[in-house]
Every structure is written in structure tokens, then in C-alpha cells.
Amino acid sequence: MGSERRSRRLSFESRVLLLALMGGLPALVAAVILMVTGPYAARAVWTVAALMAVWWLVLGSWLLEMVVRPVQTLSNLLAALREGDYSIRGRGAQPEDSLGLAFLEVNALGDTLREQRLGALEATALLRRVMEEIDVAVFAFDADERLRLVNRAGERLLAAPAERLLGQTADELGLHRCLRDDCPGGFQQAFPGHTGRWEVRRSSFRQRGQPMQLLVVADVSRTLRQEERHAWQRLVRVLSHEINNSLTPISSIAANLRDQARRPAKPPDWDDDLARGLGIVAGRADSLTRFMAAYARLARLPAPHRAPLDAGEWVRRVARLESRREVRVEPGPEVSISADGDQLDQLLINLVANAVDAAGPEGTVSVGWEVAGAALLVRVRDDGPGVADTSNLFVPFYTTKPGGTGIGLVLSRQIAEAHDGTLSLRNCEDGRGAEALLTLPLESR
């Protein structure tokens, strides 16, 4: 019934024409009645009535045209905008009347949509160009794990053009492992176009309302080889420096003692020179042995054996171990972390010892802890002169202390990172001294 009533409704044009005619109908009827009842001839009455009726219909039709034509124009403009044609404009738009204002707004909407479309096209063209030029493989899979997008690097990786790859499943392409949540960040795999070590990044997005998975596969073999080569070069430089520092005096003293031993007549102080020379050789050999032992210790840091550790008890215990001076403990909240207590003891002992050395005989050292979000922050402060060169603090075997090995801070940072934490050292902003900041994740509850 409702649909039948809607179908019987008059159209907008019919309603406008009907209202226009009804508006002039009372005047027309009154005029006809006056002429019929007045002293006028019948022919004159009917002639005037016919003229009035024609004029009445003409004015109604003209009013219909004045109302319907602008509405049709607006409809055509909106249809063009919907179809993506932003070149059509409404003419005669004047801000003095409401209809002209509507045309002005539609024209402005067309300009805005045209600019947005041009911007979107330019951005899309730029994105496509970037995707084609980057040296990483980019794939997009739909909810059924079928390939919907691939760039040139992806084509080279799979050794096939996009026309053959699109529509195939990740299993058919050999990429199913990369789409799994348990896929490692870096793995070794042979693809049809290349074999190497790969780093995978995954993310989700929606295209036309459908869920999609974006897969980025980057070859890190060359980068890893370069980093490995640089690491070996740095290691060789450090080892060469330290070994030469020990072998040079050993070689010089040995040559000197050899020359004296070959003389037929030994000098009177030969025994003293021999003992002194052998002592220097032994000392340098011991120094080289300690250096190699320190390096081996740095390279063989075991994995932490985690157990619940009370942060306050740990900090207070390490502070009491410092025998050269009293270390002030700043109280903090009662909190527990999951960590290797022995390794963290070694870490904090190194930090406190460095702070005591930096503070000097008259300085002060403090250690405290606090909770920031899901992390435990441990601060070790001293009021010494500060750190002159912060860029080399964590360089292995770099030290400014006489007799130092240069591995304390490096070993401490390795321990922190093994516990999924961080270690940094900086000069204090509010005065003299330096601050070591250790960040460790809180124990999962």
C-alpha cells in the first residue's frame, strides 16, 4: 500500500505547476463571474475569459520553468561531480540570491574536488614511482593470501613478471612463511631470483573495505657482510694496537739482552740488566695476557638466568660493597624485576666504581631508582668534572683511567641489553658531574 501511495504521488514538476495554477485560479474565477453577471456581450465575455485562461496557463508554465530548470541544472552538476567530471560549472551564479549562492557553492565544491583529485593522482603516481625504484620487494596479499600487488624488486626476487604472479597464493609463491606471525625478523632462504638473508616487515591495511597484508622483504646479506667486515676491521685495529704496545718493548729489550749476551766480556751490571729486562718482558706479557682475558670475557657473556629480584635490596647491597667511600642511596618504590642478579651486580658495581673514580677524593656519589611506565630506572650520579668525550664511552678497550681495561662500560651495556634494557651515560644538566641511566623492563605480572 505504501509503495502504491508513493507511486501515485505527483512529481515535483506537477506539484509546482499545480500550485502555480491554484494561486491564480481564484482571480480567474472571480473575473469570469464578474463579466458574466455584468452588462457585457456573451462573445466579449468568452473572448476575455479565453485570453485570461491562456495567460493563466502561460504564467504557470513560465513559473514551472523558472523553478524546475535551476533544479535540473544543480542535479546535472552534482551528477557530473559524482562521475568525476569537475570541468562543468553552473553559469549565472550570483551571491545575492539563494539559488545563485547554491550554484556558487557547487562550483566551489567542484574546484575543491578537482584539486583533491589532482593531489591524489600525483601522490599515487609518486608512490608507484617510489615502489618501482626502491630496492626492496613489496607484496600485497588479500584475505585469501592471494597476491594483488608487486613491484619490480618483487618481480626480480621471484624471477617472474607481475602478470604471472598476480592472483597466485603465498604458498605457491614461496612467501607463506613470511606471512606467519612466527616468522623471524631475519632468515636465510633461497628464492627463484636470489638467495640470501632476508629481513621481513608486515603490516595490515584496507583497500576498498577489504583487509590486506603488506609484505616488505629486504635483502640484508650485503649490509650484514659490510657490518661484519667493519667489525673485524675495528677488532683488528684494537688488537694490533694493544699487541704492538706489548711486543714493541719486548722485542727491543730482547734484542738488547741478546747483544749483551754475545759479548765476550759481560758488563759488571749484567745480572741487574738481565733481571730488569726479564721483569719488563714478564710485565708486558702479563699485561697482554690480561688484555686477551678481558676480551675473552667480553666475547663470552652468558645468557642471563632470570629470577625475581627486589630492586631496592639489589641497589642497597651493591652500594654497601663500595669500600672506598660511602655511596648515598636515594630511596625508591618497592618493585621487583625478572633478571640475573649476578650479572646486574656486576653491572651496577662497574657504574658505582666509575662514579667513585670520577668524583675524586672529595666528591659524592649517589644511586637511586624509580618506576617510569613499565620500566625501572636506576640512576648513578657523581659530582666530578663530567665526561669530556662521550662518543667513545662504549668503544671496547677505550679508557682514560690509568690501568683501566676499557671493557667495564661495554660489558655493562651488553648485560643491560641482554636484559632487554638500555644503558646511557651523560653529563648532568643541572650542574657538575655525570649520570649513568640504566633502564630495565619490570617483571611481568
Secondary structure, 3 states (H helix, E strand, C coil): CHHHHHHHCCCHHHHHHHHHHHHHHHHHHHHHHHHHHCCCCHHHHHHHHHHHHHHHHHHHHHHHHHHHHHHHHHHHHHHHHHCCCCCCCCCCCCCCCHHHHHHHHHHHHHHHHHHHHHHHHHHHHHHHHHHHHCCCEEEEECCCCEEEEECHHHHHHHCCCHHHHCCCEHHHHCCHHHHCCCCCCEEEEECCCCEEEEEEEEEEEEECCEEEEEEEEEECHHHHHHHHHHHHHHHHHHHHHHHHHHHHHHHHHHHHHHHHHCCCCCCCCHHHHHHHHHHHHHHHHHHHHHHHHHHHHHHCCCCCCCEEEEHHHHHHHHHHHCCCCCCEEECCCCCEEEECHHHHHHHHHHHHHHHHHHHCCCCCEEEEEEEECCEEEEEEEECCCCCCCCCCCCCCCCCCCCCCCCCHHHHHHHHHHHCCCEEEEEECCCCCCEEEEEEEECCCC
